[in-house]
Amino acid sequence: MSEDRPDAQDDAGDHALRTELIEGIRRHRLEFENAGESSERLRALPPEAALTLRRMGLFWLKTPGELGGTPLTPLEFCDVMEELGYADSSTAWLAMVGNGGTGTAAGWLPGAGVRQVFVPGAPRPLVVGVPRAAGRGRPVPGGYVVSGRWAFASGIAHADWLIAGFRVAGPDGRALVGVVPVRDVQVVDTWRVGGCRARAAPVS
């Protein structure tokens, strides 16, 4: 019978998680709607709303289960993001970016890096950043010392780790991507983009 196939069981699990998350988003709809209003003033999602996203597990839908994630199929993922977008586009954007960055780190990092970022028993990390090679990396024993200045990364106010692309100094010149703790970077608050608002301005 089809119910006995592993892929059918996986599909059922994805659908159950999708339903659970959508119902949770609907319960928090007013909070997310209000977050959109506050985002206009704060220029970032309010910390309380970001914490709700964490508690609901909405940042780890593209992270493998063995690293603490609850991955969904692409269609189920889109359903969840769509529901969140109905409540507030800024909240949905942060959730989407968080899933992309954290899932990318989970897939790209070597074993030692995975163990540093996805620590068993610790709170699940939120990873965002800029993979473009905007920095420079100097080889040192065991890795690279990286410096540079990168473009604004959505969700940086709530992230634990940052993705930062860089090019290796010297004749090598390879483009690599590093993941660094937020505490090791300085955020230069110059992001005041015209035409990019948390809420659409009313049409008069």
ChimeraX attribute file (.defattr): number of C-alpha atoms within 10 A of each C-alpha:
attribute: neighborCount
match mode: 1-to-1
recipient: residues
	/A:1	5
	/A:2	8
	/A:3	9
	/A:4	8
	/A:5	9
	/A:6	10
	/A:7	11
	/A:8	13
	/A:9	13
	/A:10	13
	/A:11	14
	/A:12	13
	/A:13	14
	/A:14	19
	/A:15	15
	/A:16	13
	/A:17	19
	/A:18	21
	/A:19	15
	/A:20	13
	/A:21	20
	/A:22	18
	/A:23	14
	/A:24	13
	/A:25	24
	/A:26	15
	/A:27	11
	/A:28	16
	/A:29	17
	/A:30	12
	/A:31	16
	/A:32	29
	/A:33	19
	/A:34	14
	/A:35	25
	/A:36	24
	/A:37	16
	/A:38	16
	/A:39	17
	/A:40	17
	/A:41	12
	/A:42	12
	/A:43	14
	/A:44	21
	/A:45	25
	/A:46	21
	/A:47	12
	/A:48	12
	/A:49	18
	/A:50	23
	/A:51	12
	/A:52	15
	/A:53	20
	/A:54	17
	/A:55	10
	/A:56	14
	/A:57	16
	/A:58	25
	/A:59	27
	/A:60	28
	/A:61	27
	/A:62	24
	/A:63	22
	/A:64	15
	/A:65	11
	/A:66	9
	/A:67	16
	/A:68	19
	/A:69	20
	/A:70	18
	/A:71	18
	/A:72	22
	/A:73	15
	/A:74	10
	/A:75	11
	/A:76	19
	/A:77	19
	/A:78	14
	/A:79	16
	/A:80	24
	/A:81	21
	/A:82	15
	/A:83	18
	/A:84	27
	/A:85	18
	/A:86	15
	/A:87	21
	/A:88	22
	/A:89	21
	/A:90	23
	/A:91	26
	/A:92	21
	/A:93	18
	/A:94	22
	/A:95	25
	/A:96	22
	/A:97	19
	/A:98	27
	/A:99	24
	/A:100	21
	/A:101	26
	/A:102	29
	/A:103	22
	/A:104	17
	/A:105	25
	/A:106	22
	/A:107	13
	/A:108	14
	/A:109	16
	/A:110	10
	/A:111	9
	/A:112	8
	/A:113	15
	/A:114	16
	/A:115	13
	/A:116	11
	/A:117	23
	/A:118	19
	/A:119	14
	/A:120	12
	/A:121	7
	/A:122	9
	/A:123	10
	/A:124	19
	/A:125	18
	/A:126	26
	/A:127	29
	/A:128	30
	/A:129	26
	/A:130	19
	/A:131	20
	/A:132	16
	/A:133	19
	/A:134	16
	/A:135	20
	/A:136	21
	/A:137	24
	/A:138	14
	/A:139	13
	/A:140	8
	/A:141	6
	/A:142	6
	/A:143	10
	/A:144	15
	/A:145	12
	/A:146	18
	/A:147	14
	/A:148	13
	/A:149	14
	/A:150	18
	/A:151	13
	/A:152	14
	/A:153	17
	/A:154	17
	/A:155	24
	/A:156	19
	/A:157	16
	/A:158	19
	/A:159	20
	/A:160	17
	/A:161	23
	/A:162	26
	/A:163	22
	/A:164	25
	/A:165	22
	/A:166	27
	/A:167	19
	/A:168	19
	/A:169	16
	/A:170	11
	/A:171	6
	/A:172	8
	/A:173	12
	/A:174	12
	/A:175	17
	/A:176	16
	/A:177	19
	/A:178	21
	/A:179	21
	/A:180	17
	/A:181	13
	/A:182	18
	/A:183	10
	/A:184	9
	/A:185	13
	/A:186	8
	/A:187	14
	/A:188	10
	/A:189	7
	/A:190	8
	/A:191	10
	/A:192	9
	/A:193	7
	/A:194	6
	/A:195	8
	/A:196	9
	/A:197	15
	/A:198	22
	/A:199	14
	/A:200	10
	/A:201	8
	/A:202	5
	/A:203	4
	/A:204	3
